Amino acid sequence: MNPDVAENQTPRVAIVVINWNGGDDTLACLDSLAGVHYPERCVLVVDNASQDGSPERIRACHPEVTLLENQINLGFTGGNNLGMKAALQKGADYVLLLNHDTLVSPDFLEKMVSVGEADPSIGVLGPTIYYHARPGVIWSAGGAIDWKRGATRMLGMDEVDRGQYGVEPRAVDFVTGCAMLVKREALEAAGLLDESFFAYYEEVEWCVRIRRAGYGVIHVPGAKIWHKISPEAREASATVHYYMTRNRLLFLKKVGAGRQAWAHTLLGEYLRTLVSWSLRPKWRYKREQRRAMAQAIWDYFHGKTGIWSARP
């Protein structure tokens, strides 16, 4: 906890929301946050050069929110780093990174902070995240890293929640950047997000870095939020394929993954996928994704990081 705060005082939480042409979704998220029970909180919206008029709408509908406006799109990493720096300057004991297209339960923050305060070794906490369109179906109950394959996965994805993850906090390899509560001490020990990622895989690398700094990463089953995510839209997006492909390689490099992970990723997955998408007629509709994937591999090996500027 911030040493300037008395031990018996409620920890202060700064919530950072990135807006990039978020429109109605961002406003709905802020409406949801307004109903959160936790008293010692503030909300910072970092706008990444939106062109849809959403900054003006945010100021009009939520004057209590601190709005930081960028002249260019700094991505998930750069935008959140800007918000986290401002949060620390405000004396935050915790920083919550929250996607703009989420809705939260009123007690989710209270439950996570309570777990964090009970154990000083905990550095990062994440809620159970459900699909907004399927409220009882889990999108993420934390994440796992397969170090042999160099792969990551969301735990619980597409499972109906029947209480299979219990009620007690549980250690995981990472929590998704969609909603991650980071303790000030852990943030200061491990540093900010790595901006070379721009978006995707950055939170996985960050959680690894925080764990290596000596802090635990925890999933809190009873804390609940809902995410307006479409797996079909993500699968169809060439942009998502680009970042997921390039940044997986960047992640392997950053964390010092072994040869087996590299071989499986490059040969067992990437090469096989590109060959299949190129030769099999049923994958002809994936031309854009194939180009993006090939460009991502090329860019990684040529040291190109950050925002993808050469979109196919």
N, C-alpha and C positions, 0 to 999 in steps of 0.2 A: 504494500500500500504506500501511496505517496506519504513521505515523512512529515509533510506539512499538515496532514490530516490526523486528528486525534484517533486513537485506537477504537474508541466506541462510536465513532461517526460512521454513518452509512457511506460505503465507497461511492465515489463519483464515477459515472459511466458516460462516456461520449460515444454517441452513435453516428457512424459515418456512412452516408448513403451517396453512391455515385449516380449522377443523372446525366444521361446522354440521349437527348430527345425522348425522355421517358414519359412525358405527357401524363395521361390519366393514371398509369401504373404508379408513378412516383407519388402523385397526390394521394392515391389510395393507400400506399405504404405509410406516408406521413400521417394520414388520418388514423391508421391502425396504431401507429406508435403513440399518438396522442392519448390512446386509451390504456397505455401500459401503466400498471400499478406502481412500478418502481419510482420513488420520488426524486432521487439524486441523479438525474439524467439530463443531457442536452443533446440536441440533434444538429449535426453539421451536414449539409448537402454540398457536395462538390460537383459543380456543373462542368462537364467536359465540352464546352463550346457548342451547346445545343442550338439548333436552328428552328425548333418547333414552338418557341414561345414559352416553354415550360419554366424557365427561370422567373419570368414575370408572374406566372400563375402561382408558383411556389411562394413568392414574396407576398402576393395578395391573399392567398389562402392560409398560409402558415407563417405569419410574421415572427413567431417565436423561434423559428429555425435560423441558424447561421448559414448563409449562402455564400460559398466561395466560388467565384466564376473564373474559369480558365479561358484563355484566348485560343487554345488548341486542345485537341483531344489527347489527354495524357494517358488514356487507357485505365484499366482497372488498377494497375500497380501505381502509376504516377498519381492518379487521382486520390487513391486511398492514402498514399504516403503524404500527400499534401494535407489531407484531412487529419491523419494521425499526428503530424507535427503540430497542427493547430490544437488538437485535443490535448496533447501533452502540455502545451503552453497554458491551457485552461486548467491544468491541474488534475486531469483525469487519472483515476486509479485503474480503470479498465477502458479499452476501446473496443467497440463492437462494429465490425464490418458487416453491413447488411445490404443485400441486393435490393434494388429499387422495385422489383416486381415480386415482392413478398408481402404477406400479411402475417401478423404475429398474434399470439395469444396474450392476454393482459398480464399473465404471470410468468412468461417465459424468461424475462430478464432477471427477475427476482430469484427464480430457481437456479439459474446458472451462477449468479453472483454468490448465492448461498453456498454452492458447492466449491466455488473458487476460494472463498474465504475460509472454508473449513480445512484447507490443505495448502500450505505455502509452496509446496512443490509443484502445484498445478499452474501451467502457463497459459493454456488455451482450452476453451470450452465451446462445444457446439450443441445445438438443439436437435431434436428429431425434425426432419423436414419432409413434409408431405406434398404431393401434387395438389395444386389448387383446384384443378379440374376433377380430381379424384381424392377427396379430402381424407379418406381412410387408408390411402395407399402411400407407402413410404417412398420417397425419392432418395433420402440419405439418412442413415443412422451412424454417421461417421464414415471413415474411409480406411482402406487397407492397401499396403504396398507389397507387391510380390517382387522381392529383390532378385530372384533368379530369372524372372522373365522381364524385369524392368517395366512392370505394368502396375497400374493403380485401378482401384474399383471402389464404388460406393457400396457400403454395407447396407443390406436391406432393400436395395432398389427393386421396386415393383412388387414388394411384398405387402399384403394386407396386414395392417398392424393388429395383431392378436395378443399383444403383450409379450412377444417372444424376446424382446430386449430388456425385459424386467423394468425395475424402477430405480435401481442403484446406478450411480455414475460408473462408467466403464472406460478403460483405456483403449484408445484407437491410435492408428498410425498418423491420421490427419483428420481434420474436419474441413468441409468445403468453405471456400471464401464467400459463398452465398450468405452465410451467417456464422461468424466466428468471433468469440469474445476473447480478447487477449489481455492478459494482466500486464500492467505497466512494467513491472520488473523483468518479465520475460521479453517484452518488446525491447527494452533498453539493453538487455543482455545479448539478444540475437540480431538486433538491427531491424530496419524496415524491410518491406517487400523489395525483391530484386526487380528493378524496372526493365531489365533486358527481356523479361517474359512478355510484358505489355498486358497480356490476358491469357488465362488458362495455365495450369500447372504451377502458378506462382505460390498458391497457398500450400501445395504439397511440399515444395522445396522449403517454404518458410517453416512449416511444422517440423520438418526434419531438422532444420537449423535450430529451432527452439528446443527440440528434444535433446539435441547434442549439447545445448547450453545447460542442460540439467533440469528442464521443466517437462511436466507431463502434459499430454494432450487427451482430453476427456470428452466423451459423449454423454450428455445429460438427457436420458430418455423422456423425462417428464416435461421438459421444456419443448414447446411445439410451435412451429411456424408452417406456413403454406407458400409454396413457390409456383409462380405462373410460368412454368417451364414446359416446353413441348419437345420431347425426344425426337419426334419426326422432323420438326423444323431444324433442330441441331444437326441431325443426320444429313439433311439435304443442303446444309450450308457449306459452301466452299471455304468461307472465311473460318468457320469453326474447324474444318479439316486442316486448314493451313496451320493454325495456332496449336492445335492438339498434336499434330505431327512434329512440327519444328520444336515445340516446347517440351515434348517428351524427351527428345534428344538433349536439349539444353538442361533439362532436369537431371538426366543420367550423368551428364558432365559435371554439373554443380555438386552433386552428392557423392561423386566418386564411385559410381556403380561398376560392378565387375564385368569381365569379358562375356560371361554367359548372358547377362542382361542385354548387353550391346548386340550380341549375335542373334539372340531371339528377336529383339526389336527390329533390327535392320533386315535380317534374312528371313526369320520365321514369320514376321508380320508384314513389314513394309514392302519388301520385294515381292512376296507372294500376293499381296493385295494389289499392287500396281500391275503385275502380270495378269492377274485375273480380271481386273477392271479394263485392261487393254484388249484382251483376247476373247473373252466370253461375251457373246452377243447380249445376254440378259443384263449386263452391266453397262451397256452403251449410254444409258441415261446418266451415268456418273462421270461424264467427261469433265465437267467443271471441278468436281471433287478430286479426280485423278490429277488434273493439272495443278491444283492447289497443293496436293500432297507431294508431287514431284518438285514443285517450286520450294516447298518447305524444306525438303531434304537438301536441295541445292543451297538454299540460303543458310541453313545451319552450317554446312561444311565450308561456306564462304564467309562465315562470321557475321551474318546479318541478323540482328536482333531487333527488339522493339516492335514498332508498328509495321504491319505489312503494307507496303506502298505499291508493290507491283502486282496488283490483283488481276487475275485472268479474266 
